[in-house]
Amino acid sequence: MKQVIWLLKWTLKAAIFFTLFAFALNNQQDAVVNFFFGTAWRAPTVLVVLAAFTLGVGVGVLGMVPRWWRQRQAAKSTQDAKDAGRDAGPQATDASGTSPEPLTPSAPHGL
């Protein structure tokens, strides 16, 4: 069963590769990208598409960095709180004499 899944994965990867390779071969015409102040970039269409894709991925990753950072900090503080509770043992209590509730990260908000 694992061999069949492995074969299917590699078949899909090969199909994607050959499709993109055929796309690159069929789009060798020059494309012109005009910038500000009369500057222009002349390159094969496939390079223009690849550059636009790479730029889009980069902008997307940079847009996600603040959220990843907040989630990483929340997970670290939660783990630190769990470790502190574990180190204190069962005798850990708050001012009212009851065991404190474990900290949980707040639910994400936004889109």
C-alpha positions as CSV (number, residue, x, y, z in Angstrom):
1,M,0.0,0.0,0.0
2,K,2.8,2.4,0.9
3,Q,4.5,1.7,-2.5
4,V,1.3,2.6,-4.3
5,I,1.0,5.9,-2.5
6,W,4.7,6.6,-3.1
7,L,4.2,5.9,-6.8
8,L,1.1,8.1,-7.0
9,K,2.9,11.0,-5.3
10,W,5.9,10.8,-7.7
11,T,3.6,10.4,-10.7
12,L,1.8,13.6,-9.6
13,K,5.1,15.4,-9.1
14,A,6.3,14.4,-12.5
15,A,3.1,15.5,-14.2
16,I,3.3,18.9,-12.5
17,F,7.0,19.2,-13.5
18,F,6.3,18.4,-17.2
19,T,3.3,20.7,-17.3
20,L,5.4,23.6,-16.0
21,F,8.3,22.7,-18.3
22,A,5.9,22.7,-21.3
23,F,4.6,26.1,-20.2
24,A,8.1,27.4,-20.1
25,L,8.9,26.1,-23.5
26,N,5.7,27.5,-25.0
27,N,6.3,31.0,-23.5
28,Q,9.7,32.0,-24.7
29,Q,8.5,35.3,-26.3
30,D,9.9,38.5,-24.8
31,A,7.6,40.4,-22.4
32,V,8.2,43.9,-21.4
33,V,7.5,45.1,-17.9
34,N,7.4,48.9,-17.7
35,F,8.4,50.6,-14.5
36,F,8.4,54.2,-13.4
37,F,10.5,56.9,-15.2
38,G,10.7,55.1,-18.5
39,T,12.6,52.1,-17.2
40,A,11.6,48.7,-18.6
41,W,12.6,45.1,-18.1
42,R,12.6,42.9,-21.2
43,A,12.6,39.1,-20.4
44,P,11.0,35.9,-21.5
45,T,7.4,35.5,-20.4
46,V,8.1,32.5,-18.2
47,L,10.7,34.6,-16.2
48,V,8.2,37.4,-15.8
49,V,5.6,34.9,-14.4
50,L,8.2,33.2,-12.2
51,A,9.4,36.6,-10.8
52,A,5.7,37.7,-10.1
53,F,5.1,34.3,-8.3
54,T,8.2,34.6,-6.2
55,L,7.4,38.2,-5.3
56,G,3.9,37.2,-4.3
57,V,5.2,34.4,-2.1
58,G,7.7,36.7,-0.5
59,V,5.0,39.3,0.3
60,G,2.7,36.6,1.7
61,V,5.4,35.2,4.0
62,L,6.3,38.7,5.2
63,G,2.7,39.4,5.9
64,M,2.4,36.3,8.0
65,V,5.5,36.9,10.1
66,P,3.9,39.1,12.8
67,R,1.1,36.5,13.3
68,W,3.6,33.7,13.5
69,W,5.6,35.7,16.0
70,R,2.6,36.3,18.3
71,Q,1.6,32.7,18.1
72,R,5.1,31.5,18.9
73,Q,5.3,33.9,21.9
74,A,1.9,32.7,23.2
75,A,2.9,29.1,22.9
76,K,6.2,29.8,24.7
77,S,4.5,31.6,27.5
78,T,2.0,28.8,27.8
79,Q,4.8,26.2,27.9
80,D,6.7,28.2,30.5
81,A,3.6,28.4,32.7
82,K,3.1,24.7,32.4
83,D,6.7,24.0,33.3
84,A,6.5,26.4,36.2
85,G,3.4,24.6,37.5
86,R,5.1,21.2,37.1
87,D,8.2,22.4,38.9
88,A,6.1,23.7,41.8
89,G,4.4,20.4,42.3
90,P,1.0,19.7,43.7
91,Q,1.4,22.2,46.6
92,A,1.1,25.1,44.2
93,T,-1.8,27.3,45.2
94,D,-2.9,30.8,44.7
95,A,-4.0,33.4,47.4
96,S,-7.4,31.7,47.9
97,G,-5.8,28.4,48.7
98,T,-6.9,26.6,45.5
99,S,-4.7,25.4,42.6
100,P,-4.3,27.9,39.8
101,E,-5.9,27.2,36.4
102,P,-3.5,26.4,33.6
103,L,-2.9,29.3,31.2
104,T,-4.3,28.9,27.7
105,P,-3.5,31.1,24.7
106,S,-6.2,33.5,23.7
107,A,-8.2,32.6,20.6
108,P,-6.9,34.1,17.4
109,H,-9.0,36.9,16.0
110,G,-9.2,38.7,12.7
111,L,-9.8,37.2,9.2
